[in-house]
Amino acid sequence: MLRLFPDAIFWGVGFLAFVTLSYSYSAFFVALVEALLIFHTLYYGNQNLQIVDTTPLQGSSEKCRTGFADVSMQAVTLFNDYLAPAFPSPHIYMGSFITSYIMSALIYFRDELEILSNSYGEVFQTRLYVSTIAFVSILFVSMSYRLFSKCDSALNIVVSLLVGLVAGVLVAVQNHTILGKESLNLLGVPILRKMTDTGNDLFVCSPTA
C-alpha cells in the first residue's frame, strides 16, 4: 500500500471524478494535478539548487521506491524516476497535501456539519475530529516508515510535510475562491444559503415536520 501511494490515490480520484462526474471530485482531481506540478517544480529546482540534501541513505530500494511493481504498469506511474531519495518526498508531500486539502474542505463545511449533527446525530459533527485523528495517524506511520527504512532524511520528511500542508491549504482556498464552495463539497452535504443572497423566501426541511 505504501508503495502504490500516492499513485493509487491520484488515479483513483481521477477515476471517481470521471465515473461520477462529480463537481467536487473533479475539482479535487485538478487540485492533485496542481500538487503534482508543484512537486515536479520543487524536485527539479532542488536538483539545481541543492537546498535539501537528497544523498542516498543506503535504504532498501524495494522498500523505498514509489509506484507499481509490474514493469508493464510503470508507464502510468507518476514517480517512477525517483528510485533514489527525492525532495519533496513523494509519499510525505502528497500525503500532507491531501490531508490539508480535505481538512480545509471540512472546515469550510463546519457550519453545515454542525446543523446536520443537531438534526440527525453527532456523527456529522465528529467527522472533523475523526478525520483529523485518522490523517495524522496515517502521516505518522508513513513518516516513521520512510525514516526508519532510511528512504528519506529527517530534514526531507519535515520540509516535505510542511510544504505539502501549506500547498494543500492554498489550493483549497484557491478552489473556494474561484470555483465556489461546492467545489470542496466532498461529503455531498447540503450547503447553507442565506435568504439575503436571492431575496426569496427560505424554506427549511425538518425531519419532525
C-alpha positions in Angstrom: 0.0 0.0 0.0 2.8 2.4 0.9 4.5 1.6 -2.4 1.4 2.3 -4.5 0.7 5.6 -2.7 0.4 8.3 -3.9 -0.1 7.0 -7.5 -3.2 5.0 -6.5 -4.8 8.0 -4.8 -4.2 10.2 -7.9 -5.6 7.7 -10.4 -8.3 6.6 -8.0 -9.7 10.2 -7.6 -9.4 10.7 -11.4 -11.4 7.5 -12.0 -14.1 8.6 -9.5 -14.3 12.0 -11.0 -14.8 10.5 -14.5 -17.3 7.9 -13.4 -19.4 10.1 -11.1 -19.0 13.4 -13.0 -18.9 15.0 -9.5 -18.0 18.6 -9.5 -16.2 18.4 -6.1 -14.2 15.3 -7.1 -13.3 16.8 -10.4 -12.0 19.9 -8.5 -10.2 17.6 -6.2 -8.5 15.8 -9.1 -7.5 19.1 -10.6 -6.0 20.0 -7.1 -4.0 16.8 -7.2 -2.7 17.8 -10.7 -1.6 21.1 -9.3 0.1 19.3 -6.4 1.9 17.1 -8.9 3.1 20.2 -10.8 4.3 21.8 -7.6 6.1 18.6 -6.7 8.0 18.4 -10.0 8.8 22.1 -9.9 10.3 21.7 -6.4 12.1 18.5 -7.4 13.8 19.9 -10.5 14.5 23.2 -8.6 16.2 21.3 -5.7 18.3 19.3 -8.2 19.8 22.6 -9.4 20.0 24.4 -6.1 20.5 21.5 -3.7 18.6 23.2 -0.8 17.6 19.9 0.7 20.2 17.1 0.6 19.0 14.0 -1.2 22.1 11.9 -0.9 21.1 8.2 -0.9 20.8 6.8 2.7 21.5 3.2 1.8 17.9 2.3 2.3 16.3 -0.7 0.6 15.3 0.3 -2.9 12.3 -2.2 -2.8 11.1 -0.6 0.4 11.6 3.0 -0.7 10.6 3.0 -4.4 7.3 4.6 -5.4 4.9 3.1 -7.9 3.7 -0.2 -9.4 5.9 -3.3 -9.2 4.9 -4.6 -12.6 7.2 -3.3 -15.3 4.2 -3.0 -17.7 2.4 -0.7 -15.3 5.3 1.7 -14.8 4.1 3.8 -17.7 1.2 5.1 -15.5 3.4 5.7 -12.5 4.0 9.4 -11.8 7.1 8.9 -9.7 8.9 6.0 -11.3 12.0 8.1 -12.0 12.6 8.8 -8.3 14.1 5.5 -7.1 16.7 7.4 -5.0 15.6 9.9 -2.3 13.9 12.9 -3.8 12.8 16.3 -2.5 9.9 16.6 -1.8 9.4 13.0 -0.6 6.6 11.8 -2.8 4.8 9.9 -0.1 5.0 12.6 2.6 4.4 15.5 0.3 1.3 14.1 -1.3 0.0 12.7 1.9 0.2 16.0 3.7 -1.2 17.8 0.7 -4.3 15.5 0.6 -4.6 15.8 4.4 -4.6 19.6 4.5 -6.9 19.9 1.4 -9.6 17.6 2.9 -9.3 19.1 6.3 -9.7 22.6 4.8 -12.8 21.4 3.0 -14.2 20.0 6.2 -13.5 23.3 8.0 -15.3 25.2 5.2 -18.4 23.0 5.9 -18.2 23.2 9.6 -21.5 25.1 9.9 -23.3 22.6 7.7 -21.9 19.6 9.7 -23.0 21.3 13.0 -26.5 21.8 11.8 -26.7 18.2 10.4 -25.4 16.9 13.8 -28.1 18.8 15.6 -30.8 17.3 13.4 -29.6 13.8 12.7 -27.0 13.0 15.3 -23.4 13.8 16.4 -21.9 11.6 13.7 -21.7 14.5 11.3 -20.0 16.9 13.7 -17.5 14.3 14.8 -16.3 13.7 11.2 -13.9 16.6 11.5 -12.2 15.2 14.6 -12.2 11.6 13.4 -10.7 12.7 10.1 -8.0 14.7 11.9 -7.0 11.7 14.0 -7.1 9.3 11.0 -5.0 11.6 8.8 -2.5 12.4 11.5 -2.1 8.6 12.2 -1.6 7.8 8.5 1.0 10.6 8.1 2.8 9.4 11.3 3.0 5.8 10.1 4.2 6.9 6.7 6.8 9.3 8.1 8.0 6.6 10.5 8.3 4.0 7.8 10.3 6.3 5.5 12.6 7.4 8.3 13.4 4.0 9.8 13.7 2.4 6.4 16.3 5.1 5.5 14.2 6.2 2.5 14.4 9.9 3.4 16.3 12.1 5.8 14.6 13.7 8.7 15.0 17.1 7.1 13.5 16.0 3.9 10.5 14.5 5.7 9.8 17.6 7.8 10.2 20.0 4.9 8.1 17.8 2.6 5.4 17.7 5.3 5.3 21.5 5.8 5.4 22.2 2.0 2.5 19.7 1.4 0.4 21.2 4.2 0.8 24.7 3.0 0.2 23.8 -0.6 -3.0 21.9 0.3 -4.4 24.8 2.2 -3.5 27.3 -0.6 -5.1 25.1 -3.3 -8.3 24.6 -1.2 -8.6 28.4 -0.7 -8.0 28.9 -4.4 -10.8 26.4 -5.3 -13.1 28.0 -2.8 -12.4 31.5 -4.2 -12.5 30.6 -7.9 -14.8 27.6 -8.2 -17.0 28.2 -5.2 -17.8 26.3 -2.0 -19.4 23.4 -3.9 -16.0 22.5 -5.3 -15.0 21.5 -1.8 -18.1 19.5 -1.0 -16.5 16.1 -1.0 -19.1 14.9 1.5 -22.1 15.9 -0.6 -23.8 17.8 2.2 -26.5 20.5 1.6 -24.9 23.9 1.5 -26.3 26.7 3.7 -27.8 29.6 1.7 -28.7 32.9 3.2 -32.1 34.4 2.3 -30.4 37.7 1.5 -28.5 36.1 -1.3 -31.5 35.9 -3.5 -34.2 37.8 -1.7 -36.6 34.9 -2.0 -38.4 33.0 0.8 -36.3 30.5 2.6 -37.8 27.0 3.2 -36.2 24.7 5.7 -36.9 20.9 5.7 -37.3 19.3 9.1 -37.4 15.6 9.9 -40.1 16.2 12.5 -42.4 18.4 10.3 
